[in-house]
Amino acid sequence: MRWQQFGLTAVVAMGLALVLQADQGRGDAAPPAGAPGQGGGRPGGARAAGPGGGRAGGATGAPIGGTLALTPVDARGWGWQVKALMNPATPRPLYNKAKELLFQDKQVTSYTISTFNPDLYCEVGKHFDYIWFEMQHSTMSYDEVRRMLLTCPGVGAAPMIRMPDAFESSIQRATDLGAIGIIVPTVDDALEARDAARFSRYPPYGRRSSGGGSFGQVWPGINYRATVNDNMLVTVMIETLEGVANAEEIAATHGVDVVILGNNDLSSFSGWGQNDPRYQDALITVRNAALKYGKYFGNAGAQYLNGYVLSADTRMVQNGPARDGWTAPRGGGPGRGAPAPGGRGATPEPDAEPVIGLPGGTPPASTPGRGGRGQ
């Protein structure tokens, strides 16, 4: 039966691609004029734009979009289903800073950490909403993440792990060590989304097993067992046309909090540049699904904070400006490029990968985090 499901999904995805292409009235639509904004500022002045900040709409100043219409945001707002599942007895503000800010209708950004470096983690944790521990595209171990969390527990930014998969064994390790958020890449259907959600939380909502771990040391002085379900932030990434075709069933999955686009991979898998109207229609499809089912929407690439029709609705990005304007030091500053305890971390964090499918192929100038696959 599994091969039949894969076949059906592939057919649906191919159909979506043809529909999006037909909407453009030509087989190979060219991107609209104008390069994307390179700033990392926030709509409405929530955060100041970084160097080169501005709109992405070219000479007209119009934001870049596709041909599909954005579903209007009604009085319930973003994340209404996520909020409805909260236990009223859970203390506020949440100790998951990123989730609390989402509930306040704020946008959240992260700093990506890909190597063992406790000094770096303790510093950047003061300035960002969440930390994106990169476990999909790095050789870092779960124990190294655990040791970083224990160096400065409760530093501020919510520790979240981008998983290599949605297996129970992997998610159990991530949650037991003290992470209060997981990010699952390349989610193509509701089954993967379901596994991400249910293995992240204890019963009655989830299937997380009770066991030992360092979570009690990372979150001391709180009733962890009674509150962690509400503080857990489950994010799934749509990065393929199969995922776009199944966006509604993914967004409808119980326990999923945020649906974000893996912008580089979606451009790579679809073959469309990120300013191509067909690509933008794919993003709008996912955005509308997230809104319909009461979840939050985001883009991994910080360039989407400015200059796109989706910018105001992009509630979560992988990297972006620090909330307090802090900028990461370069060339051997504290925690970057200096040897970490135990002889690890002597190699600086890698430079951000080029942004696939955008003119120039370079990441936003104001993005301080280090690139991962999702950008």
C-alpha positions as CSV (number, residue, x, y, z in Angstrom):
1,M,0.0,0.0,0.0
2,R,2.9,2.3,0.7
3,W,4.0,2.3,-2.9
4,Q,0.5,3.2,-4.0
5,Q,0.5,6.2,-1.6
6,F,3.9,7.4,-3.0
7,G,2.5,7.0,-6.6
8,L,-0.6,9.0,-5.8
9,T,1.4,11.7,-4.1
10,A,3.7,12.0,-7.0
11,V,0.7,12.3,-9.4
12,V,-0.8,15.0,-7.2
13,A,2.5,16.9,-7.1
14,M,2.9,16.7,-10.8
15,G,-0.6,18.0,-11.3
16,L,0.1,20.9,-8.9
17,A,3.2,21.8,-10.9
18,L,1.3,21.8,-14.1
19,V,-1.5,24.0,-12.6
20,L,1.0,26.5,-11.3
21,Q,2.8,26.6,-14.6
22,A,-0.5,27.0,-16.5
23,D,-1.4,29.9,-14.3
24,Q,1.5,31.8,-15.7
25,G,0.3,31.4,-19.2
26,R,3.7,30.2,-20.4
27,G,6.0,27.2,-19.8
28,D,9.0,29.0,-18.4
29,A,7.9,32.2,-16.7
30,A,10.7,34.7,-16.0
31,P,11.1,36.2,-12.6
32,P,9.7,39.7,-12.2
33,A,12.1,42.6,-12.5
34,G,14.1,43.6,-9.4
35,A,16.3,41.7,-7.0
36,P,15.0,40.6,-3.6
37,G,15.7,42.8,-0.6
38,Q,18.8,42.0,1.3
39,G,17.8,43.4,4.6
40,G,16.5,41.5,7.6
41,G,14.2,44.1,9.0
42,R,10.6,43.4,10.1
43,P,7.4,44.7,8.7
44,G,5.8,47.4,10.9
45,G,9.1,48.4,12.5
46,A,9.3,45.4,14.8
47,R,13.0,45.3,14.2
48,A,15.3,47.6,12.3
49,A,16.5,46.5,8.8
50,G,20.1,45.4,8.6
51,P,22.6,46.6,6.0
52,G,21.1,46.9,2.6
53,G,17.6,46.6,4.0
54,G,14.7,47.5,1.7
55,R,11.9,46.3,-0.4
56,A,12.3,43.5,-3.0
57,G,9.9,44.9,-5.6
58,G,12.2,46.6,-8.0
59,A,11.6,50.1,-9.4
60,T,7.9,50.0,-8.6
61,G,8.4,49.2,-5.0
62,A,5.6,46.5,-5.2
63,P,6.2,43.4,-3.1
64,I,7.0,40.2,-5.0
65,G,4.3,37.6,-5.2
66,G,2.6,35.1,-7.4
67,T,-0.8,34.9,-9.1
68,L,-2.8,33.3,-6.2
69,A,-4.6,35.4,-3.7
70,L,-3.8,35.5,0.0
71,T,-6.6,34.2,2.2
72,P,-7.6,37.1,4.4
73,V,-6.6,36.8,8.1
74,D,-9.8,36.8,10.1
75,A,-10.5,37.8,13.7
76,R,-9.0,34.5,15.0
77,G,-5.6,35.5,13.7
78,W,-2.5,33.3,13.2
79,G,-2.2,30.1,15.3
80,W,-5.7,30.0,16.6
81,Q,-5.7,26.2,16.7
82,V,-2.4,26.1,18.5
83,K,-3.7,28.5,21.1
84,A,-6.9,26.5,21.5
85,L,-5.0,23.4,22.5
86,M,-3.2,25.2,25.4
87,N,-4.0,24.1,28.9
88,P,-5.4,27.2,30.7
89,A,-3.5,26.2,33.8
90,T,-0.1,26.4,32.1
91,P,1.8,29.4,33.5
92,R,2.4,32.4,31.3
93,P,4.7,33.7,29.9
94,L,5.8,30.4,28.5
95,Y,9.5,29.4,29.1
96,N,9.6,28.7,25.4
97,K,10.5,32.3,24.4
98,A,9.8,31.7,20.7
99,K,6.3,30.2,21.3
100,E,5.4,33.0,23.7
101,L,6.4,35.6,21.1
102,L,4.4,33.8,18.4
103,F,1.3,33.9,20.8
104,Q,1.9,37.7,21.0
105,D,1.8,37.9,17.2
106,K,5.5,38.6,16.9
107,Q,7.9,37.3,14.3
108,V,10.8,35.1,15.7
109,T,14.3,34.5,14.4
110,S,17.1,32.2,15.3
111,Y,20.8,31.6,15.2
112,T,22.0,28.4,13.7
113,I,24.7,26.4,15.6
114,S,26.3,23.4,13.7
115,T,29.3,22.7,15.9
116,F,30.0,22.1,19.6
117,N,30.8,25.6,21.0
118,P,29.3,26.3,24.5
119,D,30.7,29.9,24.6
120,L,29.0,30.7,21.3
121,Y,25.7,29.2,22.4
122,C,25.7,31.0,25.7
123,E,26.3,34.3,23.9
124,V,23.9,34.1,21.1
125,G,21.2,32.7,23.4
126,K,20.9,36.1,25.0
127,H,20.0,37.8,21.7
128,F,17.7,35.5,19.7
129,D,14.2,34.1,20.1
130,Y,15.4,30.5,19.5
131,I,18.5,28.5,18.7
132,W,18.5,26.3,15.6
133,F,20.7,23.4,16.5
134,E,21.6,21.8,13.1
135,M,21.4,18.0,13.4
136,Q,20.4,17.3,9.8
137,H,23.5,18.8,8.1
138,S,26.2,18.5,10.7
139,T,28.3,15.9,12.5
140,M,27.3,17.3,15.9
141,S,26.1,14.7,18.4
142,Y,23.1,14.9,20.7
143,D,25.5,14.7,23.7
144,E,27.3,17.8,22.4
145,V,23.9,19.7,22.3
146,R,23.1,18.5,25.8
147,R,26.5,19.8,27.1
148,M,25.9,23.2,25.5
149,L,22.4,23.5,27.1
150,L,23.8,22.6,30.5
151,T,26.5,25.2,30.3
152,C,23.9,28.0,30.5
153,P,20.4,26.6,31.2
154,G,17.6,29.0,30.6
155,V,19.8,31.5,28.7
156,G,16.9,33.0,26.9
157,A,16.5,31.7,23.4
158,A,14.4,28.5,23.1
159,P,16.7,25.6,22.2
160,M,15.3,23.8,19.2
161,I,16.8,21.0,17.1
162,R,16.5,20.5,13.4
163,M,16.1,16.8,13.3
164,P,17.6,14.4,10.8
165,D,14.3,12.6,10.7
166,A,10.9,12.1,12.5
167,F,11.8,8.8,14.1
168,E,10.6,8.2,17.6
169,S,14.2,7.3,18.7
170,S,15.6,10.6,17.4
171,I,12.8,12.8,18.8
172,Q,13.1,11.0,22.2
173,R,16.8,11.9,22.4
174,A,16.1,15.5,21.4
175,T,13.4,16.1,24.0
176,D,15.1,14.2,26.8
177,L,18.2,16.3,26.6
178,G,16.1,19.4,27.1
179,A,15.1,20.8,23.7
180,I,11.7,22.5,23.8
181,G,11.2,22.5,20.0
182,I,11.9,20.3,17.1
183,I,12.1,21.1,13.4
184,V,11.5,18.3,11.0
185,P,12.7,18.7,7.4
186,T,11.3,17.5,4.1
187,V,7.8,16.7,5.3
188,D,5.9,15.4,2.4
189,D,2.6,14.1,4.0
190,A,0.5,14.0,7.1
191,L,2.1,10.8,8.3
192,E,5.5,12.5,8.8
193,A,3.8,15.5,10.4
194,R,1.9,13.2,12.7
195,D,5.1,11.5,13.9
196,A,6.8,14.8,14.5
197,A,3.9,16.0,16.7
198,R,3.1,12.9,18.6
199,F,6.6,11.8,19.6
200,S,7.4,15.3,20.9
201,R,4.7,15.4,23.6
202,Y,3.7,13.2,26.5
203,P,0.2,11.7,26.7
204,P,-2.7,12.4,26.4
205,Y,-1.8,14.4,23.3
206,G,1.3,12.5,22.3
207,R,3.4,9.3,22.4
208,R,6.5,10.6,24.1
209,S,7.9,8.0,26.5
210,S,8.8,8.8,30.1
211,G,12.4,8.4,30.9
212,G,15.6,9.9,32.1
213,G,17.5,12.8,30.6
214,S,18.9,16.2,31.3
215,F,15.7,18.1,30.8
216,G,15.3,18.5,34.6
217,Q,18.7,20.3,34.8
218,V,18.0,22.4,31.7
219,W,14.7,23.5,33.1
220,P,15.1,23.5,36.9
221,G,12.4,24.8,39.3
222,I,9.4,24.2,37.1
223,N,6.8,21.4,36.8
224,Y,8.3,20.1,33.6
225,R,6.0,17.2,33.1
226,A,2.9,19.3,33.5
227,T,4.0,22.2,31.3
228,V,6.3,20.9,28.6
229,N,3.6,19.8,26.2
230,D,2.4,23.4,25.9
231,N,5.9,24.8,25.7
232,M,7.0,22.4,23.0
233,L,7.1,24.0,19.6
234,V,6.7,21.5,16.7
235,T,7.8,22.9,13.3
236,V,7.6,21.0,10.0
237,M,9.3,22.0,6.8
238,I,7.7,21.8,3.4
239,E,10.5,21.6,0.8
240,T,9.1,19.6,-2.1
241,L,6.2,19.9,-4.5
242,E,4.8,16.7,-2.9
243,G,4.7,18.7,0.4
244,V,3.1,21.6,-1.3
245,A,0.4,19.3,-2.8
246,N,-0.3,17.9,0.6
247,A,0.0,21.3,2.5
248,E,-3.6,21.1,3.8
249,E,-3.3,17.7,5.3
250,I,0.1,18.6,6.8
251,A,-1.2,21.8,8.3
252,A,-4.3,20.1,9.7
253,T,-2.2,17.6,11.6
254,H,-2.9,17.7,15.4
255,G,0.1,18.9,17.3
256,V,1.9,20.7,14.5
257,D,2.4,24.3,15.5
258,V,4.4,25.9,12.6
259,V,4.7,25.1,8.9
260,I,7.7,26.7,7.2
261,L,9.1,26.5,3.8
262,G,12.6,25.2,3.1
263,N,13.2,27.8,0.5
264,N,16.5,26.5,-1.0
265,D,15.3,22.9,-1.3
266,L,11.9,23.9,-2.7
267,S,13.7,25.9,-5.4
268,S,16.1,23.0,-6.0
269,F,13.4,20.4,-6.2
270,S,10.9,22.4,-8.3
271,G,13.5,24.0,-10.6
272,W,11.9,27.4,-10.1
273,G,13.7,30.5,-9.0
274,Q,12.4,32.0,-5.8
275,N,11.0,35.1,-7.5
276,D,9.3,33.0,-10.2
277,P,5.5,33.5,-9.8
278,R,5.1,29.7,-9.8
279,Y,7.4,29.4,-6.9
280,Q,5.6,32.2,-5.1
281,D,2.3,30.5,-5.8
282,A,3.6,27.4,-4.0
283,L,4.5,29.5,-1.0
284,I,1.1,31.1,-1.0
285,T,-0.5,27.6,-1.2
286,V,1.3,26.6,2.0
287,R,0.6,29.9,3.7
288,N,-3.1,29.7,3.0
289,A,-3.2,26.1,4.4
290,A,-1.4,27.1,7.6
291,L,-3.8,29.9,8.2
292,K,-6.9,27.8,7.4
293,Y,-5.9,25.2,10.0
294,G,-4.8,27.7,12.7
295,K,-1.1,27.2,12.6
296,Y,1.8,29.6,12.2
297,F,3.6,30.1,8.9
298,G,7.2,30.8,8.1
299,N,10.1,30.8,5.6
300,A,13.5,29.5,6.4
301,G,15.1,32.3,4.4
302,A,15.4,35.6,6.2
303,Q,15.0,37.4,2.9
304,Y,11.3,36.8,3.3
305,L,11.1,39.3,6.1
306,N,11.1,42.1,3.6
307,G,9.8,42.8,0.1
308,Y,7.4,39.9,-0.5
309,V,3.6,39.7,-0.3
310,L,4.2,37.0,2.3
311,S,6.5,39.1,4.5
312,A,3.9,40.3,7.0
313,D,2.7,36.7,7.5
314,T,6.2,35.1,7.9
315,R,6.2,34.5,11.6
316,M,9.3,32.3,11.8
317,V,12.6,32.2,10.0
318,Q,15.7,30.2,10.4
319,N,18.1,33.1,10.6
320,G,17.6,36.7,10.9
321,P,18.3,39.9,12.9
322,A,18.7,39.6,16.7
323,R,15.9,41.0,18.6
324,D,18.2,43.5,20.3
325,G,20.3,44.4,17.2
326,W,23.3,42.3,18.3
327,T,25.6,41.2,15.5
328,A,27.8,38.1,15.5
329,P,31.5,38.9,15.7
330,R,33.6,37.8,12.7
331,G,37.1,36.6,12.6
332,G,37.7,35.0,15.9
333,G,35.4,36.9,18.2
334,P,34.2,35.4,21.5
335,G,32.9,32.0,20.8
336,R,33.5,32.1,17.1
337,G,36.6,30.3,15.9
338,A,38.1,29.9,19.4
339,P,38.7,26.5,20.9
340,A,35.8,25.3,23.0
341,P,36.1,23.1,26.1
342,G,37.3,19.6,25.3
343,G,39.2,20.6,22.2
344,R,36.1,20.9,20.0
345,G,34.8,23.9,18.2
346,A,38.1,25.2,17.0
347,T,36.7,25.5,13.5
348,P,34.5,28.6,12.9
349,E,30.9,28.1,12.0
350,P,30.6,27.6,8.2
351,D,29.6,30.5,6.1
352,A,26.0,30.6,5.0
353,E,25.3,28.7,1.8
354,P,24.3,30.7,-1.3
355,V,20.5,31.3,-1.5
356,I,19.3,29.1,-4.3
357,G,17.0,30.6,-6.9
358,L,17.6,34.3,-6.1
359,P,19.5,36.8,-8.3
360,G,23.1,36.9,-7.2
361,G,22.8,33.7,-5.2
362,T,24.0,35.3,-1.9
363,P,22.3,35.3,1.4
364,P,20.8,38.5,3.0
365,A,23.6,40.9,4.1
366,S,22.0,41.3,7.6
367,T,21.6,37.6,8.3
368,P,23.9,36.8,11.2
369,G,23.2,33.1,11.6
370,R,25.0,30.4,9.7
371,G,23.3,28.8,6.8
372,G,21.7,25.4,6.8
373,R,19.8,23.5,4.2
374,G,16.5,25.3,4.9
375,Q,17.6,28.8,3.9
